Amino acid sequence: MELSAFQLLYDNIHDFKTTAMHVESEIRRHGIRGDSNDIVPTMQGRRHRDMWVSMKTVSHYTLGTALELMLKLLLHLGNVHLRDHRLAELYDELRKEHQDHLESVFQTIRSALPAGGLTLIAFVNTATRRPPPPPPDRDISSLRGFFEYFDEDLRWWEKRYSWEAVDEGLWRHYLSDISAFVELIKRVMGGIERPSAAGTGE
């Protein structure tokens, strides 16, 4: 079986992104809401809020992974290889033309969103402890600002451990809609041809 590392990276970006899309589509299909404690029909007694948090956790983790890998692919094209997973730091290592292209594509996508399309949601899941101080205001007018939000507030790379934050009384962050970032990945990857095994030298 001939498969280069670059091919696998390319395919992983697509598949992590598709997984995030599928989870979000299931949230919509079942009408799952984060502001309701009602039982979701046909879900064995699970409640809306619990399902929303769990499914958003999965979608955000896989979306963050897709974004991380997309940035690493762009770095790879510039012969830069980093093991860091923080989106803002990866973005900072991109060539200026790649940064400018990503920003332009993102702003075009964002401008076409309906009002409230990128609502940020934060909550503390505890009634017995004093809530922590509110998270800092973060400038999300740029793509890099959003990447910083993903890293420092949403903490996408720790979402698989989000169950630990419940007892710790920490703020947990989510996006109401991930479509802008899904579309960003689609447009960026649409301009990069998937390599063939014969053309990789591996």
GROMACS elastic network, one bead per residue, 0.5 to 0.9 nm:
[ bonds ]
;  ai    aj funct       b0    kb
    2   197     6  0.60453   500
    2   198     6  0.85754   500
    2   202     6  0.80503   500
    3     6     6  0.82891   500
    3     7     6  0.62970   500
    3     8     6  0.69161   500
    3   196     6  0.83180   500
    3   197     6  0.59177   500
    3   202     6  0.79185   500
    4     7     6  0.51370   500
    4     8     6  0.63945   500
    4     9     6  0.86531   500
    4   195     6  0.85832   500
    4   196     6  0.83230   500
    4   197     6  0.61956   500
    4   200     6  0.68069   500
    4   201     6  0.84789   500
    4   202     6  0.60172   500
    5     8     6  0.51587   500
    5     9     6  0.61543   500
    5    10     6  0.86007   500
    5   202     6  0.86049   500
    6     9     6  0.50057   500
    6    10     6  0.60942   500
    6    11     6  0.85978   500
    6    73     6  0.78213   500
    6    76     6  0.84791   500
    6   194     6  0.86886   500
    6   195     6  0.73676   500
    6   200     6  0.80204   500
    7    10     6  0.50416   500
    7    11     6  0.61495   500
    7    12     6  0.85000   500
    7   194     6  0.67162   500
    7   195     6  0.59693   500
    7   196     6  0.73294   500
    7   197     6  0.76608   500
    7   200     6  0.87050   500
    8    11     6  0.50664   500
    8    12     6  0.59048   500
    8    13     6  0.85974   500
    9    12     6  0.51072   500
    9    13     6  0.63751   500
    9    14     6  0.89235   500
    9    69     6  0.68802   500
    9    70     6  0.83490   500
    9    72     6  0.86850   500
    9    73     6  0.71013   500
   10    13     6  0.55063   500
   10    14     6  0.68462   500
   10    69     6  0.81263   500
   10    70     6  0.78933   500
   10    73     6  0.72788   500
   10   189     6  0.83387   500
   10   194     6  0.66660   500
   10   195     6  0.82902   500
   11    14     6  0.52166   500
   11    15     6  0.62227   500
   11    16     6  0.86466   500
   11   194     6  0.82206   500
   12    15     6  0.50111   500
   12    16     6  0.58785   500
   12    17     6  0.82375   500
   12    66     6  0.73206   500
   12    69     6  0.76888   500
   13    16     6  0.54635   500
   13    17     6  0.60993   500
   13    18     6  0.85265   500
   13    65     6  0.77552   500
   13    67     6  0.74811   500
   13    68     6  0.85563   500
   13    69     6  0.59164   500
   13    70     6  0.61695   500
   13    73     6  0.89512   500
   13   185     6  0.81807   500
   13   189     6  0.85996   500
   14    17     6  0.52432   500
   14    18     6  0.60787   500
   14    19     6  0.86799   500
   14    66     6  0.72896   500
   14   185     6  0.82580   500
   14   186     6  0.81758   500
   14   189     6  0.83543   500
   15    19     6  0.60977   500
   15    20     6  0.86562   500
   15    66     6  0.79985   500
   16    19     6  0.51136   500
   16    20     6  0.63967   500
   16    21     6  0.87432   500
   16    62     6  0.53027   500
   16    63     6  0.64581   500
   16    64     6  0.87177   500
   16    65     6  0.67291   500
   16    66     6  0.52798   500
   16    67     6  0.89870   500
   17    20     6  0.52240   500
   17    21     6  0.63110   500
   17    22     6  0.87318   500
   17    59     6  0.87670   500
   17    62     6  0.66269   500
   17    63     6  0.55825   500
   17    64     6  0.87176   500
   17    65     6  0.81579   500
   17    66     6  0.54740   500
   17    67     6  0.81903   500
   17   182     6  0.65537   500
   17   185     6  0.77312   500
   17   186     6  0.87353   500
   18    22     6  0.61218   500
   18    23     6  0.87078   500
   18    62     6  0.87809   500
   18    63     6  0.86516   500
   18   182     6  0.85003   500
   19    22     6  0.50697   500
   19    23     6  0.63017   500
   19    24     6  0.86697   500
   19    58     6  0.88454   500
   19    59     6  0.72011   500
   19    62     6  0.67507   500
   19    63     6  0.80398   500
   20    23     6  0.53000   500
   20    24     6  0.62913   500
   20    25     6  0.86309   500
   20    56     6  0.88256   500
   20    58     6  0.72469   500
   20    60     6  0.69384   500
   20    61     6  0.80416   500
   20    62     6  0.55416   500
   20    63     6  0.55276   500
   20    66     6  0.88766   500
   20   178     6  0.84964   500
   20   182     6  0.84026   500
   21    24     6  0.51790   500
   21    25     6  0.60949   500
   21    26     6  0.87005   500
   21    59     6  0.72647   500
   21    63     6  0.83459   500
   21   178     6  0.81886   500
   21   179     6  0.80789   500
   21   182     6  0.75140   500
   22    25     6  0.50127   500
   22    26     6  0.62847   500
   22    27     6  0.87685   500
   22    59     6  0.82590   500
   23    26     6  0.51407   500
   23    27     6  0.64485   500
   23    28     6  0.88838   500
   23    55     6  0.64546   500
   23    56     6  0.77254   500
   23    58     6  0.74056   500
   23    59     6  0.58299   500
   24    27     6  0.50467   500
   24    28     6  0.64515   500
   24    29     6  0.86290   500
   24    55     6  0.75637   500
   24    56     6  0.73624   500
   24    59     6  0.65847   500
   24   177     6  0.83176   500
   24   178     6  0.81200   500
   25    28     6  0.50913   500
   25    29     6  0.59686   500
   25    30     6  0.86381   500
   26    30     6  0.61027   500
   26    31     6  0.82273   500
   26    32     6  0.83355   500
   26    55     6  0.86500   500
   27    30     6  0.55740   500
   27    31     6  0.59772   500
   27    32     6  0.51534   500
   27    33     6  0.79099   500
   27    51     6  0.84536   500
   27    52     6  0.70635   500
   27    55     6  0.72907   500
   27    56     6  0.83956   500
   28    32     6  0.64127   500
   28    33     6  0.87639   500
   29    32     6  0.78399   500
   30    40     6  0.79287   500
   30    41     6  0.85670   500
   31    40     6  0.85909   500
   31    48     6  0.86119   500
   32    36     6  0.84871   500
   32    40     6  0.73475   500
   32    47     6  0.87365   500
   32    48     6  0.53946   500
   32    49     6  0.76251   500
   32    51     6  0.70741   500
   32    52     6  0.59746   500
   33    36     6  0.58257   500
   33    37     6  0.85475   500
   33    48     6  0.53753   500
   33    49     6  0.60733   500
   33    51     6  0.81967   500
   33    52     6  0.60023   500
   34    37     6  0.81383   500
   34    48     6  0.62996   500
   34    50     6  0.77564   500
   34    51     6  0.81221   500
   34    52     6  0.53719   500
   34    53     6  0.70102   500
   35    48     6  0.76882   500
   35    49     6  0.62002   500
   35    52     6  0.89771   500
   36    39     6  0.85962   500
   36    47     6  0.77957   500
   36    48     6  0.56336   500
   36    49     6  0.56455   500
   37    40     6  0.89191   500
   37    47     6  0.55900   500
   37    48     6  0.55336   500
   37    49     6  0.55955   500
   37    50     6  0.79302   500
   38    46     6  0.85118   500
   38    47     6  0.54363   500
   38    48     6  0.58401   500
   38    49     6  0.79795   500
   39    42     6  0.89291   500
   39    43     6  0.78664   500
   39    44     6  0.86254   500
   39    45     6  0.57523   500
   39    46     6  0.56738   500
   39    48     6  0.60641   500
   40    43     6  0.56740   500
   40    44     6  0.80415   500
   40    45     6  0.67805   500
   40    46     6  0.59709   500
   40    47     6  0.54370   500
   40    48     6  0.57106   500
   40    51     6  0.84948   500
   41    44     6  0.76485   500
   41    45     6  0.75784   500
   41    46     6  0.83582   500
   41    47     6  0.89182   500
   42    45     6  0.76561   500
   42    46     6  0.87641   500
   43    46     6  0.55591   500
   43    47     6  0.81719   500
   46    49     6  0.87614   500
   46    50     6  0.69830   500
   46    51     6  0.67381   500
   47    50     6  0.54711   500
   47    51     6  0.61911   500
   47    52     6  0.85435   500
   48    51     6  0.52726   500
   48    52     6  0.59666   500
   48    53     6  0.86119   500
   49    52     6  0.50723   500
   49    53     6  0.61908   500
   49    54     6  0.85900   500
   50    53     6  0.53516   500
   50    54     6  0.62066   500
   50    55     6  0.85922   500
   51    54     6  0.51011   500
   51    55     6  0.59111   500
   51    56     6  0.82615   500
   52    55     6  0.53162   500
   52    56     6  0.58705   500
   52    57     6  0.83304   500
   53    56     6  0.52064   500
   53    57     6  0.60035   500
   53    58     6  0.87640   500
   53   174     6  0.85028   500
   54    57     6  0.51107   500
   54    58     6  0.65426   500
   54    59     6  0.88787   500
   55    58     6  0.51491   500
   55    59     6  0.62338   500
   55    60     6  0.85866   500
   56    59     6  0.50016   500
   56    60     6  0.59162   500
   56    61     6  0.83922   500
   56   174     6  0.70849   500
   56   175     6  0.81900   500
   56   176     6  0.88981   500
   57    60     6  0.53414   500
   57    61     6  0.61802   500
   57    62     6  0.87074   500
   57   156     6  0.83367   500
   57   159     6  0.57612   500
   57   160     6  0.72423   500
   57   162     6  0.75067   500
   57   174     6  0.78790   500
   58    61     6  0.52635   500
   58    62     6  0.62566   500
   58    63     6  0.84787   500
   58   159     6  0.73775   500
   58   160     6  0.74288   500
   59    62     6  0.53329   500
   59    63     6  0.59289   500
   59    64     6  0.84578   500
   59   178     6  0.85289   500
   60    64     6  0.58928   500
   60    65     6  0.84175   500
   60   154     6  0.85899   500
   60   156     6  0.60934   500
   60   157     6  0.88176   500
   60   159     6  0.73227   500
   60   174     6  0.75962   500
   60   175     6  0.81634   500
   60   178     6  0.80856   500
   61    64     6  0.51864   500
   61    65     6  0.62140   500
   61    66     6  0.87176   500
   61   155     6  0.88668   500
   61   156     6  0.52189   500
   61   157     6  0.62587   500
   61   158     6  0.77390   500
   61   159     6  0.56437   500
   61   160     6  0.69136   500
   62    65     6  0.50050   500
   62    66     6  0.62210   500
   62    67     6  0.86867   500
   62   156     6  0.84370   500
   63    66     6  0.50616   500
   63    67     6  0.62499   500
   63    68     6  0.85879   500
   63   156     6  0.82668   500
   63   178     6  0.80753   500
   63   181     6  0.79423   500
   63   182     6  0.76331   500
   64    67     6  0.50851   500
   64    68     6  0.60793   500
   64    69     6  0.86006   500
   64    87     6  0.82214   500
   64   150     6  0.76724   500
   64   155     6  0.89997   500
   64   156     6  0.56691   500
   64   157     6  0.69314   500
   65    68     6  0.50238   500
   65    69     6  0.61577   500
   65    70     6  0.85182   500
   65    85     6  0.83627   500
   65   156     6  0.80849   500
   65   157     6  0.75618   500
   66    69     6  0.51973   500
   66    70     6  0.60739   500
   66    71     6  0.86931   500
   66   182     6  0.89428   500
   66   185     6  0.78768   500
   67    70     6  0.50295   500
   67    71     6  0.62804   500
   67    72     6  0.86026   500
   67    87     6  0.73813   500
   67   181     6  0.80181   500
   67   182     6  0.88326   500
   67   185     6  0.71213   500
   68    71     6  0.53227   500
   68    72     6  0.62664   500
   68    73     6  0.86912   500
   68    84     6  0.89221   500
   68    85     6  0.61885   500
   68    86     6  0.73043   500
   68    87     6  0.58760   500
   68    90     6  0.77091   500
   69    73     6  0.60281   500
   69    74     6  0.86214   500
   69    85     6  0.86224   500
   70    73     6  0.50566   500
   70    74     6  0.63918   500
   70    75     6  0.86804   500
   70   185     6  0.71881   500
   70   188     6  0.83194   500
   70   189     6  0.78043   500
   71    74     6  0.51264   500
   71    75     6  0.62133   500
   71    76     6  0.85252   500
   71    87     6  0.75535   500
   71    90     6  0.63634   500
   71    91     6  0.66056   500
   71    94     6  0.78668   500
   72    76     6  0.59440   500
   72    77     6  0.85823   500
   72    80     6  0.82357   500
   72    81     6  0.71922   500
   72    82     6  0.72399   500
   72    83     6  0.86803   500
   72    85     6  0.89843   500
   72    90     6  0.71398   500
   72    91     6  0.89085   500
   73    77     6  0.62918   500
   73    78     6  0.87878   500
   73    81     6  0.89680   500
   74    77     6  0.51325   500
   74    78     6  0.66866   500
   74    79     6  0.88516   500
   74    80     6  0.86100   500
   74    94     6  0.72312   500
   74    95     6  0.88447   500
   74    98     6  0.76416   500
   75    78     6  0.50812   500
   75    79     6  0.62962   500
   75    81     6  0.64685   500
   75    82     6  0.80517   500
   75    90     6  0.80258   500
   75    91     6  0.87979   500
   75    93     6  0.74269   500
   75    94     6  0.59545   500
   75    95     6  0.80015   500
   76    80     6  0.51858   500
   76    81     6  0.59269   500
   76    82     6  0.87821   500
   77    80     6  0.74111   500
   78    81     6  0.87548   500
   78    94     6  0.79889   500
   78    95     6  0.75943   500
   80    93     6  0.82443   500
   80    94     6  0.85358   500
   82    85     6  0.83752   500
   82    90     6  0.76625   500
   84    87     6  0.83056   500
   84    89     6  0.75532   500
   84    90     6  0.70190   500
   85    88     6  0.89947   500
   85    89     6  0.80517   500
   85    90     6  0.73239   500
   85   151     6  0.88980   500
   85   157     6  0.76498   500
   86    89     6  0.55518   500
   86    90     6  0.63076   500
   86    91     6  0.86583   500
   86   147     6  0.80620   500
   86   148     6  0.81878   500
   86   150     6  0.84517   500
   86   151     6  0.58673   500
   86   152     6  0.89429   500
   86   157     6  0.80922   500
   87    90     6  0.51305   500
   87    91     6  0.60039   500
   87    92     6  0.85809   500
   87   144     6  0.82031   500
   87   147     6  0.53725   500
   87   148     6  0.70240   500
   87   150     6  0.75063   500
   87   151     6  0.65469   500
   88    91     6  0.50004   500
   88    92     6  0.61661   500
   88    93     6  0.88664   500
   88   144     6  0.59291   500
   88   145     6  0.78412   500
   88   146     6  0.83838   500
   88   147     6  0.50665   500
   88   148     6  0.53491   500
   88   149     6  0.88471   500
   88   150     6  0.85329   500
   88   151     6  0.72781   500
   89    92     6  0.50703   500
   89    93     6  0.66326   500
   89   147     6  0.87752   500
   89   148     6  0.85738   500
   90    93     6  0.53241   500
   90    94     6  0.68522   500
   91    94     6  0.53846   500
   91    95     6  0.87571   500
   91    98     6  0.88894   500
   91    99     6  0.69736   500
   91   144     6  0.71262   500
   91   147     6  0.81982   500
   92    95     6  0.82196   500
   92    96     6  0.88391   500
   92    99     6  0.79925   500
   92   144     6  0.83650   500
   93    96     6  0.87741   500
   94    97     6  0.80917   500
   94    98     6  0.61376   500
   94    99     6  0.62047   500
   95    98     6  0.53547   500
   95    99     6  0.64164   500
   95   100     6  0.87773   500
   96    99     6  0.50566   500
   96   100     6  0.61154   500
   96   101     6  0.85410   500
   97   100     6  0.50967   500
   97   101     6  0.60818   500
   97   102     6  0.86197   500
   98   101     6  0.50624   500
   98   102     6  0.61448   500
   98   103     6  0.85441   500
   99   102     6  0.52438   500
   99   103     6  0.61424   500
   99   104     6  0.85756   500
   99   144     6  0.88825   500
  100   103     6  0.51516   500
  100   104     6  0.60726   500
  100   105     6  0.85915   500
  101   104     6  0.51652   500
  101   105     6  0.61414   500
  101   106     6  0.85080   500
  101   188     6  0.87346   500
  102   105     6  0.52320   500
  102   106     6  0.60346   500
  102   107     6  0.85621   500
  102   143     6  0.76663   500
  102   184     6  0.77800   500
  102   188     6  0.75474   500
  103   106     6  0.51413   500
  103   107     6  0.60818   500
  103   108     6  0.85515   500
  103   142     6  0.69685   500
  103   143     6  0.57793   500
  103   144     6  0.79978   500
  104   107     6  0.52855   500
  104   108     6  0.62143   500
  104   109     6  0.86942   500
  105   108     6  0.51876   500
  105   109     6  0.62786   500
  105   110     6  0.86150   500
  105   184     6  0.67422   500
  105   187     6  0.77492   500
  105   188     6  0.81474   500
  106   109     6  0.50953   500
  106   110     6  0.59820   500
  106   111     6  0.85202   500
  106   142     6  0.83565   500
  106   143     6  0.66642   500
  106   180     6  0.73427   500
  106   181     6  0.78230   500
  106   183     6  0.84801   500
  106   184     6  0.60726   500
  107   111     6  0.59759   500
  107   112     6  0.86853   500
  107   141     6  0.88693   500
  107   142     6  0.77042   500
  107   143     6  0.78495   500
  108   111     6  0.53540   500
  108   112     6  0.67020   500
  109   112     6  0.54521   500
  109   113     6  0.68191   500
  109   180     6  0.61386   500
  109   181     6  0.87470   500
  109   183     6  0.73680   500
  109   184     6  0.74080   500
  110   113     6  0.53174   500
  110   114     6  0.87447   500
  110   117     6  0.83610   500
  110   118     6  0.83436   500
  110   180     6  0.63226   500
  111   114     6  0.82683   500
  113   116     6  0.79803   500
  113   117     6  0.56386   500
  113   118     6  0.80334   500
  113   180     6  0.77963   500
  114   117     6  0.54222   500
  114   118     6  0.87946   500
  115   118     6  0.80390   500
  115   119     6  0.88647   500
  116   119     6  0.52841   500
  116   176     6  0.83015   500
  116   177     6  0.88281   500
  117   176     6  0.71191   500
  117   177     6  0.60390   500
  117   178     6  0.85489   500
  117   179     6  0.84126   500
  117   180     6  0.83668   500
  118   175     6  0.64981   500
  118   176     6  0.61819   500
  118   177     6  0.57985   500
  118   178     6  0.75064   500
  118   179     6  0.86987   500
  118   180     6  0.79259   500
  119   174     6  0.86495   500
  119   175     6  0.59941   500
  119   176     6  0.53449   500
  119   177     6  0.72499   500
  120   173     6  0.72064   500
  120   174     6  0.61038   500
  120   176     6  0.63787   500
  120   177     6  0.88788   500
  121   172     6  0.81822   500
  121   173     6  0.56119   500
  121   174     6  0.50580   500
  121   175     6  0.59244   500
  121   176     6  0.68337   500
  122   135     6  0.88010   500
  122   154     6  0.86813   500
  122   171     6  0.63397   500
  122   172     6  0.54523   500
  122   174     6  0.63841   500
  122   175     6  0.88133   500
  123   170     6  0.82898   500
  123   171     6  0.54743   500
  123   172     6  0.55825   500
  123   173     6  0.68681   500
  123   174     6  0.89911   500
  124   127     6  0.85654   500
  124   131     6  0.67669   500
  124   132     6  0.82500   500
  124   165     6  0.88837   500
  124   166     6  0.77298   500
  124   169     6  0.59395   500
  124   170     6  0.58049   500
  124   172     6  0.63258   500
  125   165     6  0.84970   500
  125   166     6  0.58362   500
  125   167     6  0.81013   500
  125   169     6  0.62696   500
  125   170     6  0.76364   500
  125   171     6  0.78111   500
  125   172     6  0.81927   500
  126   129     6  0.63291   500
  126   130     6  0.84014   500
  126   131     6  0.77940   500
  126   166     6  0.71150   500
  126   167     6  0.75047   500
  126   168     6  0.86157   500
  126   169     6  0.57686   500
  126   170     6  0.86560   500
  127   130     6  0.79779   500
  127   131     6  0.85649   500
  127   169     6  0.88771   500
  128   131     6  0.89467   500
  128   169     6  0.88848   500
  129   132     6  0.87861   500
  129   168     6  0.89552   500
  129   169     6  0.68619   500
  130   169     6  0.80942   500
  131   134     6  0.81841   500
  131   169     6  0.67287   500
  131   170     6  0.75939   500
  131   171     6  0.82108   500
  132   135     6  0.84154   500
  132   169     6  0.74109   500
  132   170     6  0.66818   500
  132   171     6  0.73224   500
  133   136     6  0.87101   500
  133   171     6  0.89657   500
  134   137     6  0.88029   500
  134   171     6  0.80368   500
  135   138     6  0.86387   500
  135   153     6  0.74751   500
  135   171     6  0.76922   500
  136   153     6  0.87813   500
  138   145     6  0.72079   500
  138   146     6  0.84490   500
  138   148     6  0.82619   500
  138   149     6  0.68871   500
  139   142     6  0.74621   500
  139   145     6  0.55733   500
  139   146     6  0.76848   500
  139   148     6  0.88929   500
  139   149     6  0.83979   500
  140   143     6  0.70026   500
  140   144     6  0.76812   500
  140   147     6  0.84628   500
  140   148     6  0.83583   500
  140   149     6  0.73902   500
  141   144     6  0.85055   500
  141   145     6  0.64814   500
  141   146     6  0.75760   500
  142   145     6  0.50704   500
  142   146     6  0.64609   500
  142   147     6  0.87416   500
  143   146     6  0.50255   500
  143   147     6  0.62081   500
  143   148     6  0.86530   500
  144   148     6  0.62251   500
  144   149     6  0.85974   500
  145   148     6  0.50592   500
  145   149     6  0.62773   500
  145   150     6  0.86842   500
  146   150     6  0.61393   500
  146   151     6  0.85876   500
  147   151     6  0.62296   500
  147   152     6  0.86068   500
  148   151     6  0.50395   500
  148   152     6  0.58588   500
  148   153     6  0.78252   500
  149   152     6  0.53404   500
  149   153     6  0.51849   500
  149   154     6  0.61636   500
  149   155     6  0.77425   500
  150   153     6  0.59916   500
  150   155     6  0.54814   500
  150   156     6  0.59049   500
  150   157     6  0.86510   500
  150   173     6  0.88729   500
  151   154     6  0.62642   500
  151   156     6  0.63614   500
  151   157     6  0.74972   500
  152   155     6  0.54307   500
  152   156     6  0.86596   500
  153   156     6  0.83834   500
  153   171     6  0.82729   500
  153   172     6  0.76959   500
  153   173     6  0.64118   500
  154   157     6  0.86572   500
  154   158     6  0.86410   500
  154   159     6  0.81790   500
  154   171     6  0.89320   500
  154   172     6  0.66749   500
  154   174     6  0.62608   500
  154   175     6  0.85600   500
  155   158     6  0.55950   500
  155   159     6  0.66879   500
  155   172     6  0.86074   500
  155   173     6  0.79048   500
  156   159     6  0.52158   500
  156   160     6  0.83380   500
  157   160     6  0.73531   500
  157   161     6  0.87698   500
  158   161     6  0.53920   500
  158   162     6  0.65272   500
  159   163     6  0.82859   500
  160   163     6  0.77110   500
  161   164     6  0.57411   500
  161   165     6  0.75324   500
  162   165     6  0.52789   500
  162   166     6  0.71971   500
  162   172     6  0.79280   500
  163   166     6  0.56049   500
  163   167     6  0.79282   500
  164   167     6  0.62502   500
  164   168     6  0.67808   500
  165   169     6  0.61111   500
  165   170     6  0.54432   500
  165   171     6  0.77889   500
  165   172     6  0.76447   500
  166   169     6  0.55045   500
  166   170     6  0.67726   500
  166   171     6  0.88332   500
  166   172     6  0.87148   500
  167   170     6  0.80256   500
  174   177     6  0.88338   500
  175   178     6  0.64372   500
  177   180     6  0.76329   500
  178   181     6  0.56751   500
  178   182     6  0.63656   500
  178   183     6  0.87789   500
  179   183     6  0.59771   500
  179   184     6  0.84315   500
  180   183     6  0.51759   500
  180   184     6  0.61604   500
  180   185     6  0.88015   500
  181   185     6  0.62763   500
  181   186     6  0.85956   500
  182   185     6  0.52578   500
  182   186     6  0.62921   500
  182   187     6  0.87816   500
  183   187     6  0.61266   500
  183   188     6  0.85106   500
  184   187     6  0.53001   500
  184   188     6  0.61007   500
  184   189     6  0.84214   500
  185   188     6  0.52514   500
  185   189     6  0.58839   500
  185   190     6  0.81752   500
  186   189     6  0.53245   500
  186   190     6  0.58021   500
  186   191     6  0.88025   500
  187   191     6  0.67180   500
  188   191     6  0.55764   500
  188   192     6  0.70976   500
  189   192     6  0.51439   500
  189   193     6  0.77600   500
  189   194     6  0.87895   500
  190   193     6  0.73567   500
  192   195     6  0.88374   500
  195   198     6  0.83333   500
  195   199     6  0.65483   500
  195   200     6  0.68849   500
  196   199     6  0.52857   500
  196   200     6  0.65968   500
  197   200     6  0.54588   500
  197   201     6  0.73466   500
  197   202     6  0.68864   500
  198   201     6  0.64497   500
  198   202     6  0.75905   500
  199   202     6  0.81382   500
